[in-house]
């Protein structure tokens, strides 16, 4: 679960992702943490039922849904700028899917070397 916290803390501490909007990420920390934990936990459960790729797709979609809903709520209440709608939507889905793809490739490579 600790790994679920690191990416958001890193993004806030270096300010590189959203430039002047990085401070608004603080409001998203609980949602990001919950989303990452959902990604990790749902993948762990789904990989026993579905293939690795399908498990990544479902888990990434769940994570994105949490973040996108959070963005809609925060933007709708005028707490954060509109940029967060896209940042917490398709971009999150894409990065989750790419991370899962890289993990899948690394697992395949590791299995060959064992």
Order of alpha helices (4+ residues) and beta strands (2+ residues): alpha-alpha-alpha-alpha-alpha
